[in-house]
């Protein structure tokens, strides 16, 4: 068993919940023996079908407690309430071998006397999100000590299904959509006021009792193997919907929906309201309404509107445009029971810029009392700053940060609307955005653990995890080694990475089986995705393969992986592995030079046939050190100017831009941002998945947020110069900027820089954290830097 598991199972993690739960160290005893609490579910029900269930227990307390700590989990999802107040949402997604529970202090919500502790648990069964792994409908809550165990789940709890819910599948147009269903809620069938302390639940059936909660590692632990969640609760912040773009069938006050404004839809009326958040968001949606017996309300959500679904499919134009557009997407529906004060709240969050609210009343007018969102996401804080006097740069940073935040929930995600899956290729860039902009690495540590947990017997990681359906992108396993190397270089925890080196070795062992005697790859199985490039013989993101089976891009990715692995093994791993990987890298480097370098074109070809060329191959060649330093600039210029090269999309430009900076062109960085400028010109508030904006399926992919790294790493020049960011390299590429300053979070504090041109000289101020040294590289000359303030005039 991997040595990191022991530390993972027995460590004390601090948990934070914005809605009032305290930061609490997990009790080790909860991880060493079965819980006294039982998993519970609906009685006499196998728990495999779609359903929404309510759980209740009342407790009497002689006084308001100073603390009341519990551990809670559920399957698929739960929301925990105390006296009607939401206190926890979870569990953080994982798999059954690492099933998360949250630790919450309920004391702030409890009172002397009678208290109601309630939970909504829902199971979306066969229509659940792809990222949701599940066994069956279940809920568990464990008190932390004898005093709290009066609340333990077991036969004292009640459970009742809310039969008002029916799933709504599909989004109205063909695409890969696996983010879960919408909800049809018939308010005539729902259960009202069930969270109240005075609610009579005597007619409710007793919950069905299953097994005790079992922490991972026990001899009889199977099913849900419980581990403490290592990430905080997600942020939940009120977010008004800002603009009404269109209203058909009804006149609406100008204050709706930006401020709480009631509107009345007359009897026997069809009304359609197009609401615009003005930017993409992820939020729980609340619709409050009254009266309107039998009225039907439909809420449909999407990132943008479509040109003409019947004629053009899901083609999009400017994301700000709504006239003459089609609307389709995930939807919820609600049927009114005619009473006052009804409320629909989405069980799970929705991603949208636009919401189409369509209402059909019957013989009774309906009053829309309010509609709003509650933003949710991983609680990242923006701790980096940049001052340039350039509004465009700030806009790019703001859009990139929004994109990064929407793609970070309980895991990183490729996109919040369509998939919500944590892919390694995406996550590598997202992790770097987190390091540079926030400094909070908890979500990335969780991601690395999940990636490592996903490895199959052949040695590869899955391409994405958690995922109900296994998918393997073999090249993403190579980027997993890059993820480890990044963490090792930028975060001060080499032991965490050291415990993952066995996974790195397993990945490289897998690839070694497909290396030919000269080291080149042939017949690499699974999906060898590199980029959604649109070039000759690029197939579904896979690069061209030559007539002899070769691919320079695959060989170069393997070479980079060997180099990064050798770097880590030489310092925190095993010298024998470092030696082996150095040798394999040296052989492969020579083979790539022999097989793919085209001396006539002064380019690296995509295959040994030397008839196809790409920005990808030549960028990776520079990064892998195949190009002599004195020749890097010439090749970098060809990467930018040779129109015969298959171009990188917004994703792979992350690697291309690093190569161009290495090639000496970093001062031109701001000239390389055309695709980001096109996104802005086309009304996007987040970065689209691909560079072909009209045909971009997803309007939100954080793999395009690389400027949120490079504005700090390339322009300000702040980079790690040793593992753990223990030393700092400052090598700015200011281009035409004359007065620029900024700072980023650092494990020891922050790094702040300022550059001001003063005639022929530059006034440079560099502040390094305590116990941190570094170097300034300025026009080829190196200057030592000490901890604290460094003032130079060069």
Phi, psi and omega in degrees: 000139183298139188293335182292340184297319181301314179295322181296318184287328188258355183291156175259118183253141175268129183246141180236134174232121185299329184280012170124352179287149185273166171276118191229133175282133180293139178284122183300331181296333179291340181262358187247354180207163178301147176287155172284334178287153178253150162292134178233161179201187176296136183293144176054041183220125181293348175072025182256348184262164176301138177183152175243126189234144177251133177242141182219147167207137175255139176228147176251131181239136180292335180203162176293123184285152175287327174210152180206088191264132179227162175239135192219144175204172180195173179214122001287308185224157174222157164233126182255132181236147170235121182050040176085358180260130179291126183238342180200143175232135181181199356279159174303133188295138175204218174226177187292340178280342177219076184267119189283145164235153178257148177250125188226141171263113182274353187306318182299343186253352181269156179227166171294140181098211187279136178227145175249129175247120188226160178212142166260127176235129179231146181234114180269004169048233187289347179254013180296163175300150178302327182285354184264110172271145190206151169253307181187171176298127181194158179212145177213141177217126186236124173290148188282338181212180181303322182297326183269349187288356172297344183261358184305141176290141181174209185287353178276354179268151175253152179215134178218135177282137171270103185276011177284345188264137172222136181286148173243116183258162177082158179233007171092000175205152186283124175190172177278102180235120183221032186260012174103166185272169165272185185232133167257120183239118176264107184295343176293339184252355187282169182253123187258148173058025188285347179274348187291153179290336181263008180288136180269107180255020184297334180274353179288144175288153174292142179297146173288134184257130179252231183262166172298152170297135183237115173297151178298141176105344177288154184300325182254020179282115172213174188077239178273110178268104194281133174224152179288135175297137182258006179241158180283171171296152179288151176295144173223110186226131178305136182218106178292146171278132198270326192221140166264115183273323182212148174220119178245132175090000182197149173265131188240136177302148184294339181281348182273136001258009186299327173238158182297113184218121178282138175231146182249129176258117184300166177298149175053048182232143169251123181231142178231126179242129176255112184258142185231115174291340182080349174207159181289143179211167169236125187203152165285132183258133177242129175237114177257135185206164181218154174063210176065049180310124178081358180296143178250132179237133178239128175248119179243139187238140169201165180286326182199170180266166186248152183296305180192101187298322182291325186267316188247002186069215186272037177288140182240150172252217176297129186291347177276345187277139178233338183291132177071015184261158174262152179235132174206158179159187176298143183216154171240152177226146182223139176246126183282144175264001175091357181269170177276153172071033176280154181214130172250128177232126180299137177298316181241165182285158177241148174254132183195151154256317182252141170235127173259116178257114180245131186233133174234112180267161174254231187277359184237128177300147178248138176251121170274109182283324181186157170213133182199172177244161170238102183302143177219152179169169176302136188281053174296144172246139178279108183247005175260153180224148176216126176238116181230346188074011182248103183300327180297318180298318179295322179296318179297318177298315182297316179294318179297321179292320176298317179299315181297321181290320180290339178261022178225112178233236175285344167223167163293155181224150173292317179205147182276339186271311192264324190233311181062037184247142182269096178268142184295317182300318177293315189294331178302315180289320180298322178297319179294323174300318180296315180301314186283328188261331184241315186087354178276115184252010184295320180292327179287322174300317177299318179298316180297318176301315181296319177299316181294320178298334187280351187300138181264173185301331180288348177110338182283150165283159164290157180291334185212143178197138002286146178206130181296321178260124180290137175225138182240119167250101189301324180293333177291334174294328174292320177292337174300321176297324174296321177301314178298316182295319178300312181299317180299321182282329190251348182236144189272060182212073183292334179295324177300316180288321181303322180289350179259358186294333177298324176295319176301317180295322180295320178298312182292328175296320176301311184292329181299334180291341181250009174274136177281173181306332179271001177099344183286153180276146174211132177071028180300123185280176180069192185274115181265055182295137175238311184193153176281049183286147178250080179227168181300130177068011167277127188231108178059037180088353180272140181284164179299147175244133183284174182294338176261008175091008185266154174215118180296325184293317177294318178297322180291323176296319177296318178301313178300320179296317177299318182295315180292321178296316179299322178299313180290316182297325183291338185248326183231002184244227185245127181305327181295320177291320179301316180297314181300314183289326175297318180293316179295322179295318181297317178297314183293324178300315180292321179295317178299318179298318182289320189275330193238347181284127178252102185295329180292321181267349185055047180216156170271128180277160178285331180222171179292345178286343176056041176242355179229140184221152183213158171296329184299306184299315185286329174294314180294327177297319177294314182297327182276359175081021177285337187263132177298143183307321182288349181251357183295321183294319180297316179292323178299319179294323177293324177303322183280330192250339184281107184285354177280349182280136171298124185279152172286148171276181183304329179294303189283351173299339174305314181282321180298316182294324175297321179294318181295323176294316177300328179280004174095011184253016187302332179294347179263009189308316183295345177277354185260012191256027184301320183293326177291322177294325177293321175303313180297315181296334180267014171080012179282142176254358173219168183274132183288162184296318184231172183281340178279088191297320179298329184254014177290121178294306183262133175269007185213096177227114185286356172293349175267005184270023183299333174302333177290349169265308192286336174299330179265318184282317183270303185290303176289336174084016185273121181213160175286140182241001179196156180308143180075011184059027183291337171232152185241134172254130176245109179224084186287153174229088192273345181057235181267003180289135183248342182212102186217142178211165178176178180207156175227155173291147180225150180308332180260004182149252176209157173247124181236138180225154175213134179231122180229123177282128181233088186066235180274354183249166175241133171269119185239129175238128180228122177249121177253151178295164175300147179064025181227124176249178180184193179222148168254128175250114186229112179053044174085354181253143184253132179238132178288148179235142178251167173298146183091207187275135174235120180246127180226151172229109189240000000 
